[in-house]
Amino acid sequence: MKNLFSNVRGDLFGGITAGIVALPLALAFGVSSGLGPDAGLYGAIFISFFAALFGGTPTQISGPTAPMTAVSMVVIAGIIASNNGDVSKALPIILTVFLLAGLLQIGLGLAGLGKYIRYIPYPVVSGFMTAIGVIILVTQILPSIGYNAKEDAEFVKQFESQVEEVVLSRYLKDSKNKKTDKILTLQDYKNTVAEGESIVRADIIKESKTLAGREASGVLGTLKVLPRALSHLNWLELILALGTIIIIYGFKRITTVVPSTLVALVVMTGISVGFSLDYKPIEEIPSGFPIPNMEIFTNFSLASITPYIFTALTLALLGAIDSLLTSVVADNMTKTKHKPNKELIGQGIGNSIASIFGGIPGAGATIRTVVNINSGGKTKLSGMVAGLMLLVILLGLGPVASKIPAAVLAGILVTVGIGVMDYKGLKAIPSLPRDIKIAGIKLSSEVIIMIIVLLLSTFWNLVYAVGIGLVIASLMFMKKIGDLTAQQSNVTSLKEESWADEIGITKKLREEIFIKHIKGPLFFGSTSDFQQLIKQIPATASTIIIRMDRMEYIDQSGLYALEDSIIELKKDGKSVLVVDMQTQPKYMMERIDIIPDLIPEEFIFTDFKTCLQWVKNHKDT
């Protein structure tokens, strides 16, 4: 804190500039999430301020990002759908999930897990980021061409019979729940029919619109209704979206001093309002200071949150990865070193507070952080100023911002989707080594993981896709390490004299002594190969020497595999000698009494020469 005001001028300019850059993106992410532009703006305000204040990267600018919004969009849609399309009823649950994600981030930081985030495999991150880009691009097609499934009367009408069935089922369930004996009578049925006839037409249409919107949501929903959407194409909305995209990419060629997204937002909105065009504006942004949503606490129900705990954890981990990757970029630009655990705590506090005020979750934003640094930002003050700048815009220009065309924000998101894809990973696909064989075809395990995560994220579930990708990547890694360990490990007769010090053996001993070299860790990924190698020892061998000088680590699986092998060898009347045992393996073997029960202390040697001398003494006598 003592350096907070050491660079006031640079931090003010950096923060104001970053705040201006964040404005159109915050609005666009809010609209894309399904909670409206105000949710994006609230998220940007509180996350930027508090993540900067409590975080561990001085120049970081935080707020809603493409990956976090994409996952949030799925969460929001799912919870709203489970609450019969009632946003007001679903909102406290949605915000509670976001609050939980923030608290989990704080927990990750306090537990010191920030430094382990970097171990997430690159193919998983690459596939996920590319999927985020694809999801944003596809889901912005409909708003870019001015099609809204809820406003398509003919399309909505298709769901009316389904809505009537749902409503009647609801009445039947309510009637049954009201009765203490839980038995429906004919009179109950008549009452239900009477209530069904009294249903207002507007209610049926409202719920039909909800189902229509759900049907057209997401990647699959968009692709499903795309032919119909193209037949209802709104040329004005398409021109506004294309104009926005052209300005964003074109203005960058002129100068990067002024953010091109802001220029596109101002120009296209100015044209739309100035010429009184018949466009679709975004939802109205409430004026005044954000008000906390206390229903998060007053209506809290553990049962309603339990199904989303894994989702909240995914949001927390994704936000952590997103933020720490941006922190690395900031470190490279400023030649400083961020504090990963402190950064996670700051991000968690920012997301927690933002959720209470109705904001969507976010993370460290690379582009905004780069803009801040290039504009002179050096301390936490810059991020705090960016948040305050957005608050000023909200309080002073809320009604003006409500006139922004929805198609303009869709155009901005299209450029975000294009930019967020991992082109580096995609370009590397042809050159990655083909290290596995499936159905006789050589393939790259890295590419397989990336494609699996990409496809599952795009067409199924972002949350599960990451988990499945991590599991597959871990299994493939273990397989590779196991194979590598097996290749390095071997069982050889002394006739081969594989190591330099394995010489000077009498002809008789060469026929009777076998050596097992263990090179590398003996863990659950290599136990199967280890056991197979042990079985290769011929019955004629009476003495087995296990050389462990290159085995630094053994886990529980490896320990029991070793124990089982020694027991089998001893049953066959063979002596088992161990040479040059490392500290960790010896400790583990002592813990379960392999030493001294199976291998007495006198059968453990510090070097091969001493072991060989013992063998000679006992065989020659």
Backbone torsions as a table, in degrees:
resi	resn	phi	psi	omega
1	MET	NA	-25.0	-176.0
2	LYS	-66.3	-21.8	179.6
3	ASN	-99.1	9.9	-174.7
4	LEU	-59.9	-36.2	-176.2
5	PHE	-110.6	26.0	-179.1
6	SER	-81.6	-12.4	-177.1
7	ASN	-143.5	51.4	-170.8
8	VAL	-57.6	-48.5	-176.2
9	ARG	-62.0	-48.6	180.0
10	GLY	-64.8	-39.0	-179.5
11	ASP	-68.8	-38.2	177.8
12	LEU	-62.6	-48.1	-178.8
13	PHE	-66.4	-42.9	179.0
14	GLY	-63.1	-44.3	-179.4
15	GLY	-65.8	-43.2	179.5
16	ILE	-63.5	-44.3	179.7
17	THR	-63.3	-44.9	179.2
18	ALA	-64.3	-36.7	177.8
19	GLY	-64.1	-40.1	178.7
20	ILE	-66.1	-40.8	177.5
21	VAL	-64.2	-37.1	-176.2
22	ALA	-71.6	-26.5	-173.4
23	LEU	-54.2	-58.4	-177.9
24	PRO	-63.4	-34.7	-179.7
25	LEU	-69.2	-40.3	178.8
26	ALA	-61.4	-44.7	178.3
27	LEU	-63.2	-43.8	-178.1
28	ALA	-65.5	-43.4	179.4
29	PHE	-66.0	-36.4	177.5
30	GLY	-62.0	-46.1	178.2
31	VAL	-62.9	-44.4	-178.7
32	SER	-63.3	-34.5	-177.9
33	SER	-66.2	-29.1	-178.1
34	GLY	104.2	-5.6	179.3
35	LEU	-99.4	-5.6	176.9
36	GLY	101.4	161.9	-176.2
37	PRO	-61.5	-31.2	-179.0
38	ASP	-64.8	-34.6	178.8
39	ALA	-64.3	-38.9	177.0
40	GLY	-66.7	-40.3	-179.4
41	LEU	-68.5	-42.8	178.3
42	TYR	-62.1	-41.5	178.5
43	GLY	-61.2	-44.0	-179.4
44	ALA	-63.9	-38.8	-177.8
45	ILE	-65.4	-55.0	-172.1
46	PHE	-77.1	-38.4	179.5
47	ILE	-67.0	-43.8	-180.0
48	SER	-59.3	-45.6	-175.6
49	PHE	-69.5	-52.9	-171.9
50	PHE	-79.3	-31.3	175.9
51	ALA	-66.3	-36.0	176.8
52	ALA	-69.2	-42.8	-177.1
53	LEU	-64.2	-42.6	-174.3
54	PHE	-106.4	-4.3	-174.4
55	GLY	-79.5	179.4	-176.2
56	GLY	-113.6	13.2	176.2
57	THR	-125.4	102.7	-171.0
58	PRO	-55.4	-34.2	-174.5
59	THR	-98.3	3.8	-175.2
60	GLN	-71.6	133.7	172.7
61	ILE	-110.3	122.3	-175.4
62	SER	-112.5	162.9	179.6
63	GLY	162.3	-177.3	177.5
64	PRO	-55.2	135.8	178.8
65	THR	-125.9	166.9	-178.2
66	ALA	-59.1	-50.0	-179.5
67	PRO	-61.5	-44.9	-178.8
68	MET	-65.1	-38.2	179.8
69	THR	-68.7	-38.2	-179.8
70	ALA	-61.9	-43.7	178.0
71	VAL	-69.3	-41.8	179.2
72	SER	-60.4	-38.3	179.9
73	MET	-59.1	-42.1	179.2
74	VAL	-66.6	-43.4	179.8
75	VAL	-61.1	-48.3	-177.8
76	ILE	-62.2	-46.8	-179.1
77	ALA	-61.4	-42.0	-178.6
78	GLY	-65.6	-43.4	-178.6
79	ILE	-70.4	-39.8	177.1
80	ILE	-62.6	-42.3	180.0
81	ALA	-63.0	-39.3	180.0
82	SER	-72.5	-10.5	177.0
83	ASN	-111.5	32.0	175.8
84	ASN	56.4	33.2	175.8
85	GLY	77.9	6.8	-178.8
86	ASP	-86.6	101.0	-176.5
87	VAL	-64.3	-41.5	-178.0
88	SER	-62.8	-35.1	178.8
89	LYS	-75.8	-34.7	-177.3
90	ALA	-80.7	-25.4	-172.3
91	LEU	-56.3	-47.1	179.6
92	PRO	-59.6	-36.8	179.0
93	ILE	-67.6	-43.6	179.5
94	ILE	-58.9	-48.1	-177.4
95	LEU	-68.4	-30.7	176.7
96	THR	-66.9	-39.0	176.3
97	VAL	-62.4	-42.5	178.6
98	PHE	-65.2	-38.6	177.6
99	LEU	-63.7	-43.1	178.5
100	LEU	-61.4	-39.6	177.9
101	ALA	-61.4	-42.1	178.1
102	GLY	-64.3	-42.5	179.2
103	LEU	-65.6	-36.7	176.8
104	LEU	-65.2	-36.2	176.2
105	GLN	-63.6	-41.7	176.5
106	ILE	-60.3	-43.4	178.3
107	GLY	-61.0	-40.3	178.2
108	LEU	-61.7	-40.9	179.7
109	GLY	-67.9	-45.1	-179.6
110	LEU	-64.8	-32.1	179.3
111	ALA	-78.9	-4.7	178.1
112	GLY	74.8	27.4	-176.6
113	LEU	-90.2	-0.3	-177.7
114	GLY	-57.8	-36.9	-176.4
115	LYS	-73.0	-14.1	-178.1
116	TYR	-90.7	-11.3	-178.7
117	ILE	-59.0	-32.4	-175.7
118	ARG	-67.3	-10.8	-179.2
119	TYR	-84.7	-1.2	175.8
120	ILE	-67.2	127.9	-174.1
121	PRO	-59.1	140.9	-179.0
122	TYR	-59.9	-41.3	-179.8
123	PRO	-58.6	-33.2	178.3
124	VAL	-67.8	-46.6	179.3
125	VAL	-63.6	-42.8	-178.6
126	SER	-62.5	-49.3	179.4
127	GLY	-61.7	-39.3	-179.7
128	PHE	-66.3	-46.7	-177.9
129	MET	-64.5	-40.5	177.4
130	THR	-65.3	-38.8	177.1
131	ALA	-62.6	-39.5	177.9
132	ILE	-58.7	-45.0	178.5
133	GLY	-60.9	-44.3	179.4
134	VAL	-63.5	-43.8	-179.6
135	ILE	-60.5	-46.2	-179.7
136	ILE	-63.5	-45.3	-179.6
137	LEU	-60.0	-48.5	-176.1
138	VAL	-67.6	-44.4	-176.4
139	THR	-71.6	-14.0	177.7
140	GLN	-93.9	0.9	178.1
141	ILE	-64.2	-48.4	-176.5
142	LEU	-62.9	-49.8	177.1
143	PRO	-65.0	-26.5	179.5
144	SER	-70.7	-27.1	179.4
145	ILE	-104.9	9.3	173.0
146	GLY	76.9	22.8	-179.3
147	TYR	-103.3	130.4	175.7
148	ASN	-128.5	115.0	-176.1
149	ALA	-56.9	-32.2	-178.8
150	LYS	-69.0	-21.7	-178.4
151	GLU	-97.7	-1.7	178.1
152	ASP	-89.2	96.9	-173.1
153	ALA	-57.5	-41.1	-178.7
154	GLU	-66.6	-39.3	179.0
155	PHE	-69.4	-41.4	179.7
156	VAL	-63.1	-37.1	-177.4
157	LYS	-59.8	-27.1	-179.4
158	GLN	-62.8	-20.8	-174.3
159	PHE	-101.0	-1.0	-175.3
160	GLU	-63.9	-44.0	179.9
161	SER	-63.0	-37.6	178.1
162	GLN	-65.3	-39.6	179.6
163	VAL	-64.9	-43.6	179.8
164	GLU	-59.4	-40.3	178.7
165	GLU	-64.1	-43.2	179.5
166	VAL	-63.5	-44.0	-178.0
167	VAL	-64.0	-44.9	179.5
168	LEU	-63.5	-38.8	177.7
169	SER	-62.8	-38.9	179.3
170	ARG	-64.3	-42.6	178.7
171	TYR	-63.6	-42.1	179.0
172	LEU	-61.4	-42.6	179.4
173	LYS	-64.7	-42.7	179.2
174	ASP	-64.0	-40.4	-179.4
175	SER	-64.0	-40.5	-179.8
176	LYS	-67.6	-39.9	-178.6
177	ASN	-68.2	-28.3	-179.3
178	LYS	-72.6	-25.4	-177.5
179	LYS	-85.8	135.1	-177.7
180	THR	-71.0	-31.6	-178.6
181	ASP	-86.6	-4.0	176.1
182	LYS	61.0	21.9	179.8
183	ILE	-114.0	127.0	-179.6
184	LEU	-85.2	135.0	177.6
185	THR	-108.3	172.9	177.6
186	LEU	-61.2	-35.9	179.0
187	GLN	-64.9	-37.7	176.1
188	ASP	-59.8	-41.9	-179.9
189	TYR	-63.1	-43.9	179.8
190	LYS	-62.7	-41.5	178.7
191	ASN	-62.9	-40.5	179.6
192	THR	-63.7	-41.8	178.3
193	VAL	-62.4	-42.2	179.2
194	ALA	-63.0	-41.6	178.6
195	GLU	-66.6	-38.5	178.6
196	GLY	-61.6	-38.5	179.8
197	GLU	-69.5	-22.9	-178.1
198	SER	-88.1	-2.1	179.6
199	ILE	-61.6	130.2	-179.4
200	VAL	-71.0	137.6	-179.2
201	ARG	-55.6	-37.0	-178.1
202	ALA	-62.4	-34.2	179.9
203	ASP	-66.5	-39.6	178.7
204	ILE	-64.8	-43.9	179.5
205	ILE	-62.8	-40.2	-178.9
206	LYS	-61.5	-47.5	-179.8
207	GLU	-70.1	-31.3	176.6
208	SER	-64.9	-38.2	177.4
209	LYS	-65.0	-38.3	178.0
210	THR	-61.3	-45.7	178.6
211	LEU	-65.1	-38.2	178.7
212	ALA	-63.9	-42.3	178.1
213	GLY	-63.9	-38.9	178.8
214	ARG	-66.3	-38.9	-179.5
215	GLU	-63.4	-31.7	-176.2
216	ALA	-98.9	10.4	-177.1
217	SER	-90.8	159.6	178.1
218	GLY	72.2	-179.2	-178.1
219	VAL	-66.1	-50.0	-178.2
220	LEU	-64.8	-40.4	178.2
221	GLY	-62.6	-42.3	178.7
222	THR	-61.9	-47.4	-179.6
223	LEU	-64.3	-32.6	-179.0
224	LYS	-66.4	-41.4	-176.0
225	VAL	-97.9	0.9	-175.7
226	LEU	-57.2	-45.1	178.1
227	PRO	-57.0	-41.8	178.8
228	ARG	-67.6	-39.0	180.0
229	ALA	-63.3	-40.8	-179.8
230	LEU	-65.6	-30.6	177.6
231	SER	-74.9	-14.6	177.4
232	HIS	-113.4	28.9	-174.9
233	LEU	-59.2	131.9	176.9
234	ASN	-101.5	106.5	-174.0
235	TRP	-62.6	-35.0	-179.7
236	LEU	-63.2	-46.4	180.0
237	GLU	-63.4	-39.9	179.2
238	LEU	-63.6	-42.2	179.2
239	ILE	-64.0	-40.4	178.4
240	LEU	-63.1	-42.7	179.7
241	ALA	-66.3	-46.0	179.9
242	LEU	-65.0	-39.3	177.8
243	GLY	-61.0	-40.0	178.1
244	THR	-62.7	-45.9	-179.5
245	ILE	-63.4	-43.3	-179.5
246	ILE	-62.4	-43.1	-179.7
247	ILE	-65.7	-42.1	-178.5
248	ILE	-60.0	-46.4	-178.8
249	TYR	-79.5	-34.1	-177.9
250	GLY	-73.4	-41.0	-176.4
251	PHE	-67.8	-27.6	178.1
252	LYS	-62.0	-28.5	-179.8
253	ARG	-74.6	-21.2	-179.9
254	ILE	-85.5	-52.6	179.3
255	THR	-160.4	151.8	176.0
256	THR	-110.7	4.6	179.9
257	VAL	-66.0	-43.3	177.8
258	VAL	-100.4	128.6	-178.8
259	PRO	-59.0	126.7	-176.6
260	SER	-68.2	-30.1	177.7
261	THR	-64.8	-38.3	178.5
262	LEU	-67.8	-41.0	178.3
263	VAL	-60.6	-46.0	179.7
264	ALA	-61.6	-41.9	-179.9
265	LEU	-61.5	-48.3	-177.8
266	VAL	-67.7	-46.0	-176.5
267	VAL	-64.5	-50.6	-176.0
268	MET	-68.8	-36.3	176.2
269	THR	-68.2	-40.6	178.4
270	GLY	-60.9	-43.4	178.2
271	ILE	-63.3	-44.0	-177.5
272	SER	-63.8	-44.4	-178.9
273	VAL	-76.3	-43.5	-176.6
274	GLY	-62.1	-36.5	-179.5
275	PHE	-97.9	10.1	177.3
276	SER	51.4	45.4	-179.6
277	LEU	-71.2	151.3	-178.5
278	ASP	-88.4	72.6	-176.8
279	TYR	-107.3	169.2	178.1
280	LYS	-96.8	114.0	179.5
281	PRO	-80.8	166.6	175.1
282	ILE	-73.1	172.5	178.1
283	GLU	-64.1	151.6	-178.4
284	GLU	-66.2	134.7	178.9
285	ILE	-91.4	122.1	-179.5
286	PRO	-59.6	141.4	178.3
287	SER	-90.3	157.6	179.7
288	GLY	95.5	172.7	-177.2
289	PHE	-70.0	140.1	178.7
290	PRO	-56.2	140.5	-179.0
291	ILE	-107.8	133.1	179.9
292	PRO	-64.4	143.3	178.9
293	ASN	-92.9	95.6	-174.1
294	MET	-75.5	-9.5	177.7
295	GLU	-64.4	-19.9	175.6
296	ILE	-55.9	-37.1	-176.9
297	PHE	-97.3	-42.1	-176.2
298	THR	-70.1	-32.6	-179.2
299	ASN	-107.6	22.8	-176.3
300	PHE	-64.1	134.3	177.8
301	SER	-139.5	120.2	-178.5
302	LEU	-62.4	-34.6	-178.6
303	ALA	-64.3	-34.6	-178.6
304	SER	-76.9	-19.6	-177.5
305	ILE	-96.9	-29.4	-175.3
306	THR	-49.5	-44.0	-179.1
307	PRO	-64.6	-14.3	-174.2
308	TYR	-110.5	12.3	-179.1
309	ILE	-64.3	-44.1	178.9
310	PHE	-64.8	-36.2	177.3
311	THR	-63.4	-43.1	178.5
312	ALA	-63.0	-39.3	178.3
313	LEU	-64.7	-40.0	177.5
314	THR	-62.3	-43.8	176.7
315	LEU	-59.6	-42.8	-179.5
316	ALA	-62.8	-46.0	-179.5
317	LEU	-67.0	-41.5	179.3
318	LEU	-63.1	-43.9	177.6
319	GLY	-62.2	-36.6	178.6
320	ALA	-65.4	-46.1	178.9
321	ILE	-62.0	-49.1	-178.5
322	ASP	-56.9	-45.6	-177.0
323	SER	-69.2	-45.3	-175.9
324	LEU	-70.3	-30.8	174.2
325	LEU	-64.5	-40.9	177.2
326	THR	-66.4	-35.6	178.1
327	SER	-61.9	-38.1	177.9
328	VAL	-64.2	-41.2	177.1
329	VAL	-61.2	-44.1	179.0
330	ALA	-62.6	-40.7	178.5
331	ASP	-60.0	-43.8	-178.9
332	ASN	-64.4	-34.2	-178.8
333	MET	-78.9	-35.1	-174.6
334	THR	-102.3	-4.5	-178.0
335	LYS	58.2	39.4	177.7
336	THR	-119.0	-177.3	-180.0
337	LYS	-131.9	118.7	-179.7
338	HIS	-78.7	164.4	177.2
339	LYS	-107.7	102.1	-170.8
340	PRO	-59.9	-43.7	-177.8
341	ASN	-69.0	-39.1	176.7
342	LYS	-65.9	-35.7	178.5
343	GLU	-64.6	-40.9	178.2
344	LEU	-64.4	-39.4	177.7
345	ILE	-63.1	-43.5	178.5
346	GLY	-62.9	-44.1	178.6
347	GLN	-63.8	-39.6	178.7
348	GLY	-63.9	-42.1	178.0
349	ILE	-64.1	-44.0	179.5
350	GLY	-61.2	-46.0	179.9
351	ASN	-67.6	-36.1	179.3
352	SER	-65.0	-47.7	-179.3
353	ILE	-67.0	-40.4	179.1
354	ALA	-60.3	-40.0	-179.0
355	SER	-64.8	-37.1	179.6
356	ILE	-63.4	-32.2	-179.6
357	PHE	-94.6	8.0	175.4
358	GLY	89.7	17.4	-179.4
359	GLY	-92.4	152.9	175.9
360	ILE	-80.7	154.5	-177.9
361	PRO	-72.0	160.7	-179.1
362	GLY	-150.7	-165.4	-177.6
363	ALA	-160.1	-175.4	174.7
364	GLY	-64.8	130.1	-175.8
365	ALA	-105.2	118.2	-173.4
366	THR	-61.2	-50.7	-176.1
367	ILE	-61.3	-45.7	-179.0
368	ARG	-65.7	-35.6	178.1
369	THR	-67.1	-42.4	177.9
370	VAL	-62.3	-42.4	178.4
371	VAL	-61.3	-42.3	-179.8
372	ASN	-61.8	-46.9	-179.4
373	ILE	-64.6	-44.8	-179.4
374	ASN	-66.3	-22.6	-179.3
375	SER	-92.5	0.7	175.1
376	GLY	112.5	-1.3	-179.5
377	GLY	-69.1	134.7	-178.9
378	LYS	-135.2	-21.0	-175.9
379	THR	-124.9	179.2	179.4
380	LYS	-58.1	-26.9	-177.2
381	LEU	-57.8	-33.2	-177.0
382	SER	-63.8	-43.8	178.2
383	GLY	-66.4	-37.4	178.4
384	MET	-66.8	-38.8	177.9
385	VAL	-64.8	-38.9	179.3
386	ALA	-60.4	-42.6	177.6
387	GLY	-64.4	-43.3	179.2
388	LEU	-66.2	-35.0	177.7
389	MET	-60.8	-44.6	178.8
390	LEU	-66.6	-33.7	177.5
391	LEU	-65.9	-41.4	177.4
392	VAL	-61.4	-43.1	178.8
393	ILE	-62.4	-41.8	179.3
394	LEU	-61.5	-47.0	-176.4
395	LEU	-70.9	-33.6	-175.0
396	GLY	-99.0	-28.9	-173.5
397	LEU	-122.5	17.6	-179.9
398	GLY	-54.7	-51.2	179.5
399	PRO	-61.4	-35.2	178.8
400	VAL	-68.2	-43.3	-179.3
401	ALA	-63.4	-26.4	-179.7
402	SER	-67.5	-12.5	-179.5
403	LYS	-91.2	0.9	-179.8
404	ILE	-65.6	132.4	178.2
405	PRO	-66.2	138.9	178.6
406	ALA	-62.5	-34.1	-179.5
407	ALA	-66.7	-29.5	178.3
408	VAL	-67.1	-44.4	176.9
409	LEU	-65.7	-34.1	176.2
410	ALA	-63.3	-40.8	177.7
411	GLY	-63.1	-40.3	177.1
412	ILE	-61.8	-43.4	-179.5
413	LEU	-66.6	-31.8	176.2
414	VAL	-59.7	-44.0	178.8
415	THR	-67.6	-33.8	176.6
416	VAL	-65.0	-44.4	179.2
417	GLY	-60.5	-41.1	178.5
418	ILE	-65.9	-38.8	-175.9
419	GLY	-76.4	-26.0	-173.4
420	VAL	-82.6	-15.4	-179.4
421	MET	-64.7	148.0	-178.5
422	ASP	-89.3	83.6	-178.1
423	TYR	-68.6	-28.9	177.9
424	LYS	-61.4	-45.1	178.6
425	GLY	-67.9	-38.4	179.8
426	LEU	-66.0	-41.1	-180.0
427	LYS	-66.1	-27.5	-176.0
428	ALA	-80.6	-9.8	-175.2
429	ILE	-53.2	-48.8	-177.3
430	PRO	-65.9	-25.4	-173.2
431	SER	-97.0	-7.2	-179.2
432	LEU	-71.3	141.3	-177.1
433	PRO	-64.2	138.4	178.2
434	ARG	-89.4	95.6	-169.1
435	ASP	-103.1	-1.6	177.1
436	ILE	-132.4	160.2	-179.2
437	LYS	-123.7	124.8	178.6
438	ILE	-125.2	122.1	-178.5
439	ALA	53.4	37.6	177.6
440	GLY	80.7	2.5	-178.5
441	ILE	-109.2	129.4	178.0
442	LYS	-78.9	128.7	-178.5
443	LEU	-135.4	162.7	177.0
444	SER	-92.7	125.6	179.0
445	SER	-63.6	-34.3	179.9
446	GLU	-64.5	-43.1	-179.6
447	VAL	-66.8	-40.8	-180.0
448	ILE	-60.3	-45.9	179.5
449	ILE	-61.5	-45.9	-178.6
450	MET	-60.8	-45.2	-177.9
451	ILE	-67.8	-40.5	178.5
452	ILE	-60.3	-47.8	179.4
453	VAL	-63.8	-41.1	179.7
454	LEU	-60.3	-49.9	-176.7
455	LEU	-69.0	-44.5	-179.9
456	LEU	-65.0	-39.2	179.0
457	SER	-66.2	-40.9	-175.4
458	THR	-73.0	-45.0	-170.8
459	PHE	-107.3	-6.6	-178.5
460	TRP	-127.3	-86.3	-172.1
461	ASN	-148.2	121.4	-178.9
462	LEU	-61.0	-42.2	-175.9
463	VAL	-64.5	-52.2	-178.6
464	TYR	-67.9	-31.9	-179.0
465	ALA	-60.1	-43.8	179.5
466	VAL	-64.6	-44.3	179.1
467	GLY	-61.5	-44.9	179.0
468	ILE	-65.0	-41.1	178.3
469	GLY	-60.6	-41.8	179.2
470	LEU	-65.1	-41.1	179.9
471	VAL	-64.2	-47.1	-179.5
472	ILE	-63.0	-44.0	180.0
473	ALA	-62.0	-40.3	179.9
474	SER	-66.5	-42.9	179.4
475	LEU	-63.6	-43.2	179.3
476	MET	-65.0	-37.9	178.5
477	PHE	-63.9	-44.7	179.9
478	MET	-63.0	-39.1	178.2
479	LYS	-61.8	-43.8	-179.3
480	LYS	-64.1	-45.6	-179.7
481	ILE	-65.0	-39.7	177.5
482	GLY	-61.7	-44.2	178.8
483	ASP	-63.7	-41.2	-179.6
484	LEU	-64.0	-42.0	178.7
485	THR	-64.3	-40.3	179.9
486	ALA	-65.4	-37.5	179.6
487	GLN	-65.7	-37.0	-177.4
488	GLN	-80.5	-27.2	-179.1
489	SER	-88.2	148.0	-179.5
490	ASN	-156.1	162.6	173.5
491	VAL	-119.1	119.9	-175.2
492	THR	-131.9	149.6	172.4
493	SER	-78.9	151.3	-179.8
494	LEU	-68.7	-9.4	176.2
495	LYS	-64.8	-25.9	-178.3
496	GLU	-84.1	-19.7	179.7
497	GLU	42.6	61.8	-172.5
498	SER	-68.2	-30.3	-179.7
499	TRP	-112.3	153.0	-173.4
500	ALA	-60.0	-34.7	-177.3
501	ASP	-86.0	0.7	-180.0
502	GLU	-94.3	59.1	-177.9
503	ILE	-130.2	175.1	177.0
504	GLY	75.1	26.2	-178.6
505	ILE	-96.1	138.9	177.5
506	THR	-66.8	157.7	-178.1
507	LYS	-59.0	-37.4	-179.9
508	LYS	-64.7	-43.7	-179.1
509	LEU	-65.9	-33.9	-178.9
510	ARG	-62.0	-26.9	-179.9
511	GLU	-84.0	-19.8	-171.3
512	GLU	-110.1	-13.3	-175.0
513	ILE	-113.2	132.0	175.3
514	PHE	-121.6	148.4	-177.9
515	ILE	-117.4	136.1	174.8
516	LYS	-110.5	113.8	175.3
517	HIS	-92.2	128.7	173.4
518	ILE	-112.0	112.6	-179.9
519	LYS	-112.7	118.6	-178.7
520	GLY	93.0	178.8	-175.8
521	PRO	-68.2	147.5	172.6
522	LEU	-106.5	100.8	-174.5
523	PHE	-134.3	-179.0	-172.1
524	PHE	-59.9	-20.2	179.2
525	GLY	-82.0	-11.6	-175.9
526	SER	-124.1	2.0	-176.0
527	THR	-64.8	-37.2	-178.5
528	SER	-61.8	-46.9	179.3
529	ASP	-64.9	-35.9	178.9
530	PHE	-62.3	-45.6	-179.7
531	GLN	-64.9	-36.7	177.6
532	GLN	-64.9	-39.2	179.6
533	LEU	-65.7	-39.1	178.9
534	ILE	-61.8	-37.9	-178.1
535	LYS	-68.0	-17.0	-179.1
536	GLN	-76.8	-11.6	-178.3
537	ILE	-68.5	122.9	-178.1
538	PRO	-69.7	158.0	-177.0
539	ALA	-65.5	-20.8	-177.0
540	THR	-71.7	-20.3	-178.2
541	ALA	-76.0	125.5	-179.9
542	SER	-101.7	-18.7	-179.3
543	THR	-129.7	127.7	179.1
544	ILE	-114.0	124.4	177.7
545	ILE	-107.4	120.4	178.4
546	ILE	-103.5	113.9	-179.7
547	ARG	-93.1	118.8	-173.1
548	MET	-115.5	13.9	-176.1
549	ASP	-66.0	-16.4	178.4
550	ARG	-112.6	15.9	175.5
551	MET	-108.1	98.7	-174.9
552	GLU	-84.3	-20.5	-171.5
553	TYR	-146.5	143.0	173.9
554	ILE	-139.9	133.2	178.4
555	ASP	-99.3	-175.1	-175.2
556	GLN	-64.1	-39.2	178.7
557	SER	-63.4	-45.8	178.0
558	GLY	-63.4	-36.3	-179.4
559	LEU	-62.4	-46.9	-178.5
560	TYR	-71.9	-32.1	175.8
561	ALA	-64.6	-41.1	177.8
562	LEU	-65.1	-42.7	-179.9
563	GLU	-61.5	-47.1	-179.9
564	ASP	-60.9	-40.2	-179.1
565	SER	-65.1	-42.6	179.8
566	ILE	-65.2	-40.4	178.7
567	ILE	-60.2	-44.4	179.9
568	GLU	-63.5	-42.2	179.6
569	LEU	-64.1	-41.5	-179.5
570	LYS	-68.8	-32.9	176.3
571	LYS	-62.1	-32.6	179.8
572	ASP	-83.3	6.1	176.7
573	GLY	81.1	19.8	-178.1
574	LYS	-95.9	145.7	174.3
575	SER	-89.3	136.8	-179.5
576	VAL	-114.7	118.7	178.8
577	LEU	-112.8	144.8	-178.5
578	VAL	-121.5	134.9	-177.4
579	VAL	-120.0	133.1	171.2
580	ASP	53.9	60.8	-179.9
581	MET	-78.4	134.4	179.4
582	GLN	-78.0	166.7	-172.7
583	THR	-62.5	-49.8	-175.6
584	GLN	-65.9	-47.9	177.2
585	PRO	-59.2	-40.0	-179.4
586	LYS	-64.7	-42.0	178.6
587	TYR	-60.5	-45.2	-179.4
588	MET	-65.1	-39.1	-178.7
589	MET	-70.7	-30.6	176.5
590	GLU	-73.1	-31.4	-177.4
591	ARG	-64.5	-34.4	-179.5
592	ILE	-109.7	17.9	171.4
593	ASP	65.4	24.3	167.5
594	ILE	-61.0	-37.9	170.5
595	ILE	-107.2	117.5	12.7
596	PRO	-106.7	4.8	-172.1
597	ASP	-61.9	-46.1	-178.4
598	LEU	-96.8	-35.1	179.7
599	ILE	-123.4	101.7	178.7
600	PRO	-62.9	157.2	-178.4
601	GLU	-57.3	-33.5	-178.3
602	GLU	-72.1	-10.1	177.4
603	PHE	-96.9	7.9	178.4
604	ILE	-109.1	123.9	-174.6
605	PHE	-121.0	147.3	-178.4
606	THR	-81.6	-20.6	178.8
607	ASP	-151.8	162.2	-174.4
608	PHE	-70.3	-31.8	-179.1
609	LYS	-61.8	-45.3	179.0
610	THR	-64.3	-40.9	179.1
611	CYS	-61.8	-45.0	-177.9
612	LEU	-63.5	-37.8	178.6
613	GLN	-64.9	-39.2	178.2
614	TRP	-62.8	-41.9	-180.0
615	VAL	-62.0	-45.7	-179.4
616	LYS	-60.7	-43.3	-177.8
617	ASN	-63.5	-36.9	-175.5
618	HIS	-86.2	-23.3	-179.1
619	LYS	-87.9	-28.7	-176.5
620	ASP	-84.5	-12.4	-177.8
621	THR	-86.7	NA	NA
